[in-house]
C-alpha cells in the first residue's frame, strides 16, 4: 500500500483501551489512524461489563476527573453510586460504546472490524515512504478476515506506529484470547505470568452444593501458610457480600481476594464482623437461655441464612434436634470461633471464561510513561496486556482509558517527529 508521505498509526484491538487510543491519536492530528478489531463490532466485551451497565470508572481513581471530562466531551451523562462507582446515567453499557464509536467516526478513524491480525513485523521502509530514520523503520501488519462485518478488509498493511490493545485472556468468548502476548514476545518483551483475576474461587468442600444461591454479608480473609513458622498470615481482607455457589465462593469481596490467590491459600469467613468474640459469645449465651426449649435447628434462626444452619451444625458436630439448653460454655465458644473464623479450603479459581480481568502481562519495567516500548521504537501497549490489574469497582476500566489515551497521544507525537 502506497500512502506517499502519510503518517499512519494502527491500533490493534477495538476494546475500551483501543478505542480510547485511536480517539486520542486522531485528536492530535498527526496523520491517519486505523483501528483493527477481530470481532464484528467494536467494544464487544465493554457491552457486557457491569452486568450490562458499564461501571466505567471510580471517583477514587487518580485519573477519574480526566475520564469524566473525556466522556462528558463525548456527550455521555454519568452518575456516581455507592463507593464511588460511576455508571452511564442511562444504565446502559451500549451508551458508552456508542459514544466512543460515534467519536471515532467523527474523527475519521478508519475502522476495520472482522479482521484478525496474524503477524506484526518491523520492516525496512515500505514502498512510497522514502528513507527511514535510524532505529525507526515501519511496520507490516498481516491480517485475515474473520467475520461478516462490512467495511475495508486487510491482508497486508503498512504503519508508522502500532498500538497493541488486544486485551488479556479473560473473557475469551468476547475475543480476548491473549494474541497480544505472542506479538509482545516476538519483540523480546517479558510477560509476567498471567492468570485469571476477579473470579470465583473453587472449593471441594461437600456442603457447597446445598448452599448454592446463599448470600451473606461478612468479612473474608485470604490466608497463606508462612513456611518460616507454623502460623498463617493474612494476605488480604475484604468486607461485603459473600455469595455461595455450588462449588465455591463468589461475590465482589471474593473477586477482589482472587487477585492475590496462590495455590495452597485458604479463605476465612467472619459472618459477624461487627461483633467481637466476647460480644457474640454473650449473644449466644443469652439465646441459649431464652430459647432453651428450642432445637438447635431453630437456635440460629434470625441470625444466619437458614441454609447455613445445617452446615454450621454439622461442622460443630451438633444434632439438629438437640435442645439449646444443653449447650455447654465450651460448645458456645466453639460456635463463636466458627462463626467468626470459618475456614474454607480452596482448590483454585474458575477459568478465563468466568474471569473479569487478567492478572500479569507485559513487564512494566519495559514500558515508558507514555505506554511505549523501551525495547522497540513506535510500539505501544494498553490495557490488560500490561501487568496491571485492579479490584472491582471501575478501577480496571479506568486503567483502560488512562493507558489508551496516553498511548494514542504518545504515538501521535512520535510519528510527528519521524
N, C-alpha and C positions, 0 to 999 in steps of 0.2 A: 504494500500500500504506500503510495507516494503522497505525503502530506505537505511536500515542499518545506517551508520554514515553520510550519505549525508546531506548536508545543503541545504535547498530549500527556495527560495524567489518566491512568487507568486504575479504577478502583475495582477490585475483585471481591465480590460479596455484597449483596444488597440487603443486609440486615440493618439494625439500628446504627451501628458504628460506620458501616459502609455508606449508608445514605447521608449521615452527618458529614463524613469525609468528602463525599462528592459535592455536597452543598457548599462546604467551607472552601474547597478548592475552586469551585466555579465562581464564588463571590470575589475571589482575589483577582479574577480577570487575567490570569497568566496564560491562558490558552484553552484548548479543548479538553473537556472532561468526559470520560467514558465510564459507565458503570455496568459491570457484567454480573449477572445473577443466574445460578443454575436452575432455580425454581421458576415457575411460570409467572410469578408475581414477586414484587419486592416486599420485604418485611413479613414474610410468612410466619416466622417464629414470633415476631413482635405482636401479631394479631392474637396470639394465644396467651400472652403474658398477663399476669394479674387476673387469671380466670376470665380473660376477655375484656378486662377493664384497663389494663396497662398502668401499672404503678411506675410512672416514668422517671421519678427522682424522689429525693427525700430532702426536706428543708435542712436537715442536719449535715448534708453533704457539703464539702468545701466549695464546689462549683455550682451548687444548686441555683443561686441567683442568676448566674450566667445562662444556665439551661432554661430557666423560666423566661428569661428575656428572649432567648433564642426562639422558644415556642410561641411566645407572645407575638413575635415578629412574623410567625407563620399563620397567625390568626387563631391559635388554639387557646381556648379558655380553660383554666385549670382550677382545681380545688384542693385544699390541704385537709387531710383526715388525721386520724389518730397516729401518734408517734412520728408526725411529720411526713407521712406518705402523701405524695402528690399524684393525683389522677386527672385525666381529662374531665371537664365538667359534664360532658355527655355520658361519662362512664363507658365509653366505647373505645377499645384499642384501635378500631378502624379509623377513628378520628385522627389519631396520631399518625398512623400510616398514610392516610390520605393527605394530611398537611405536608408531610415530608415529600411524598411523590409529586404533589402539586408544585412545590418549590423547585424540585429537580427539573420538572418540565418547564417551569417559568424561566429558569436559568439556562435552559438549552442543553442540559446534560444529555449525552447520547446514552440511552438505556437499552441494554441488550439482555432480555430475560430468556430463559430456556437455553442457556449456553453454559456448558461446564468446561472450565479451564483444565486442560490436561497437562500442560507444561509451561514453565516460565524460564526464559533463558536470557542471560546477559549477552549482548551481541555487539559486534562491530557496528559502525554507522549504517543505518538502514538506507535503502535506496531513496534518494531525494532529500536526505537530511544534511548532507555535507559532512565535514570532518567533525569528529567528536573530541572534546577536550580530554585531557589526561584523567584516567580513572572514572570517566563518566559513562560513555557508551550508551547503548539503547537497549530496550527490552523487546524480545519477541514473545508473544503470548499465543499459544496454540489452544484452541477450544473446539468443542463439538456441540452441535445442537442436541438437546436432551428433551425438550418439552414441546408443547403445542402453541406457545405464545407467539404472537405475531411480532414483527419488527426485524431489525437488521440482525443477521446471524454472523458468526465469526468462525473462521478457520485459522487464520494467521494474522495477528495484529502487531503493529509496532507502537511503542510508547516511550516517552522520555522518563517517566517515573511510574512506579507501581505501588499502590497501597493495598496490602492484603488485609481483607476484612471478612475472611471466610468463616469466622466463628470457631468454637471449640468442637467438642464431641457430644455435648449434652443436647438431647432432643434430635436424634438422627432422623426422626420422622418429619422434621421440618427442614432437613437438608444439611444439618450440622454434622459432618462426618469426619472432621479433622484433616481435611485436604491441606489446609494452610501449614500444618506441621511438616508435611512432606516437602512443601516448597521451601520452608524456612531451613530445614535440614540440608537441602541441596545447596544452600548458600552459607553453610557452616555455622548456622545458629544452633545453640544448645537448647534443648527442650527439657525443662524441669518436669519430672514425672507427672503425667496428667491423670486425674481421677474424677469420678462423679462428685458433685457437691450440691448442697441444698437439696437433699434427697432423703427418702425414708431409710430408717435403719432396721435391719432384719435380725430376728431372734428365733432360736429353735425351741424356746420355752413353750411347752404344750398348751398352756392356758390361753394363748393369744386367739385361737380360733373362737373361743367363747366371748371374747372381748371386742370383736370386730364392730366398729362404729361408736365405741365409747369415747367420750371426750371428758377431760378433767383439767381444771386449772391447777397449776402446781409449779414446782421448780425441778428442772432436770440438770444433772451434772454429768460431764464426761470424765470418767475415771481411768487412770492409767497406772499400772504397776510400776513402782520405782525399783529397778533392778539393784540399786545400791543399798536398798533397805527392804524391810518386809512391809512397808506402808504403800498405800496408793496416794497419788496426787490428783488433785482436781485440775484438769486441763482447761475446762471452760464450764460455764454455767449459764443457764437461760431460764427466765420466768415466762410463763404463758400457757397457752392451751396445749395439752399433750393429747394426741389422738392415737388410739389403739387400732391396729389393723389386724387382719387375720394372721399375719406373720411378722409383726413387729410394731414399731413406733413411727408416728408421723406428727405433723403439726409444725408451725413456724419455729418453735424453740428447738425441736429435734433437727429440723433442716439446718439451723444455724450451728448446732453441735456437730453435724455431719462434716462440716468443713475441716475439723481437726481430727477426725477419726482415723485411727490406725488399728490394724488387726490386733486383737487382744484387749482392746478397751472395753469398758462396761458403762452402762448408764445407771445412775442412781436417781430415783424419783422421790421427791418430797411432796406428798399430797396435801400437806398443811403448812406451807411456808410462812404463813402469818403467825403461827404459834410456835413457841419454844417447846422443848420436850417436857418440861415440868408443867407448863400450862395445858398441854394436850393430855398429859397424864392425869391432871386434876379433872379435866372434862370427862375422860373415860371412867375415872373412879366414880364421879358423880352420876354418870349414866348407869353404871353397874348397880348403884343403889336405887336410883329412881325407876329403872326398868328391870328390876331383879327377877321378875316373873316372866320376862320376855325371853324368847330363844335367841341364840347367837345369830340366827338368820335374820332377826329383826333388830339386833343391837346396833348395827351401823347404819340402819335406815335413816335417811335425812342428813347423813354425814358424807357418804360417798355414793357414787353411782351404784345402782342396785346390781348391775352385772359384775361389779368389782367385789361385792361382798363374798360370794362363794370362793373366789380365788384367794382373797385375803385370809379367809378362814382355813382354807387348805394349806396355805403357806405357814399359818400359825399352828397347824395340826389341831384344830378345834372343830368339833362336830357342830353342825348347824342346829341341832335340837337341844344342845346344851343350854342350861339356864344362865342368864347373865350374872345372877347372884353367886354362881360357882367360880367366877373369875378370881384368881389369886393376884396379889400385887405383882408377882413375877410375870404372870401372863399379861397383865395390863402394860407392864414395862416393855415386854416383847412386842406387843401390838403397837406401842408408840414408836419403837425402833423401826418396825416395818413400815408404818405409815409415813414416817419422816425419812426413811432411808431404804426404800425398796430397790434392791439391786436387780438389774435386768441384764442377762447375758446377751451380747451382740455378736453375731457371726459375720456381719458385713453390712453393706448398704445395697440398695437397689441399683440397677444399672443405668446406663446412659439414657435410655428411653424415658426413665422417670426423673432423671436429674434436671434441675433448673439451670445450672451453670457448670462450667468446667473449672476445677482447681488445677493449678500447674499451667505450663505453657512456656513460651519463649522467655528466656532468662532476661530480666530487666536490666542486668548489667551490660547487655549488648544493645541497649536501646537508648537513644538520647532523649532529652525532654520534649522534643518535637515529634516523638514516636518514630524517628528514623533509625535505620540500622547503622551501627557504628562499624560494621564489617563491610557492607556493600552500599555504595552511594545510591541515592534516589530509590531506595526501597524502604517502605514504611509498613508498620503493623498497627492494628487497632483491636479493641475489644477483647473477647475471650481468648484470642490467640496468645495473648500475653499472660505472664504469670501473675495475674491479678484476679482475685475473687473476693467478693464481699458478702455480708449477711443479707437476709431478706429485708425488703422494705424500700426498694427503689435504688439501692446503692450500686447494684451491678449495671442497671441501665444508665445510671449517671456516669459510670466509667465508660460505657459505650459512647455516650455523647461527648465526654471530655476528650477521650483518645481520638475519636473520629474527627472532631473539629480541629484538634491540634495537628493531626496528620495531614489533613487537607490543606491547611494554611502553610505548613512546612514544605509540603511537596510543591505547592504553587510558587513559593518564594525560591525554592531550589531551581526549578526549571526556568524561572525568570532570569537567573544568573547564568544559565548554560549558554 
